[in-house]
Amino acid sequence: MKLSNQTIKSVGENSTIKIPSYNREQTEIGIVHLGPGAFHRAHQAVYTEDAMNLSGGDWGICGVSLRSATARDVLAEQDNLYTLAILDKQINYQVIGAIKEVLVASEQTQQVMERLSAATTKLVTLTITEKGYCLDADGRLDLTHQDISRDLKNRSTPVSAIGYIVQALGQRHINNIAPFNVLSCDNVSGNGDKLRQAVIDYAMQFDEELAAWITVNVAFPNAMVDSITPKTEDYTVAAVSESIGAKDEWPIQREQFTQWVIEDNWTGPRPDWDKVGVIFTSDVDGFEKAKLRLLNCLHSTLAYAGSLAGFETVFEVTSDDAFYEFICKLAKDEVIGSFLPPKELDVEKYSNEIIERFLNPEIRHLLAQIAWDGSQKVQMRILPIIEDNLALGRSTKLLSLSLACWFEFICRALKEGREIVDPLAATFASMPELLNDDTNDVVDAFLSIESVFGESLKNNKQLKRQLASSLQTLRVGEVSNINSIVEKLC
Ligand code: CS2
């Protein structure tokens, strides 16, 4: 039998499987989420589910896929229900009902605009990945970005998240409807601030009064989000369907650990998230830097270095003593101390717990998945640490090795003709210097990419020397002997 409104009660007869306890049929939509991918369904949707199980409320979610129809088509077949599979020291299943509908923006533009403009919509949340913000290397809206320049000429039928948000806010302003608050749930440093500025910059291109109204009336809280959520594999579908006794075509797998820290700078209605573990605080910056730098920097380092060494998953590469020592040393010597952690956070303990999370044998997190979109991710999780360490006179040797692993990951893919999943894939392919043997040429070529590297890093002689040396060491040595590479560089 298929997971559906008709079968959910029998699924819930298994007392170990949690199902919605609120009245799902009567729950109205109060949240529009842009980008209903695996992470949204593992994280924000689960917090919202738990809040509604606790206190009810019209916090049903309308998911809006900006491009692909897959999520809509698959979830529609099972009344938008899906299973969260928590795979950790304990295995738990919970059927999530928070998503009430999924729309595809490119096919249902009008319906998306109606949902965004409806007075019942109180919140817009986003997981559109780093590239979805269309930012330049300075973190500002790139007005030359193809989606942005297109939307500015076709404002009523946008393709970008920024275009949808501004068009909907404009409709609400004209119709005297209170604005929604906007909550980014992506691994972008200062995500709320950057999204707010991008929205204002976009509106300023054609309506200064609207830009001023948004500036005064719309909250864009910063937020830190965290839960390791590998993409769903065929084995996940089979194992979950077997366990819940109903076919779930798209369950979501995740670790036990989950955290959401939101800036408490906004008014207006929201789900009882604070009653189900969400932290509201004025100091998100410390939490965000700690997570982006101690989890995501190490994740990307393992993704590139581990892939070059032939590993496939986070668990495998972290289980290798040499790589384990490498990331512990990177965290201890160059990441901790590069930022001011929240006063209540024991940053060494936090760092050790993150590395323990990488050693969860139940989670098969592909390095290839983490390696996607490196040109966007390094700007949030590696370059800011390098910049801060250079300014503080701290070491950047291991961070340079981490960045050089990304360079070599791209160079090898180009040389071997393998697909590069990155918004700059065509740019890399257009740069013959990346195929050079001279590592100084390769480093200069990467640093010349203005949408990734600002002037300060591009012209830093010490960094260029370290990057060229790291790249050369990677090329002459076996990357699997990462400890001998680290010894040479430190
Ligand atoms: C990962 C993140 O794919 C990636 O880039 O580093 O998705 C990571 O799993 C999450 O940020 C963990 O909270």
Residues whose N, C-alpha, C, O or C-beta is under 5 A from the ligand:
A	BS01	CS2	V225 D226 S227 I228 T229 N296 H299 Q369 I370
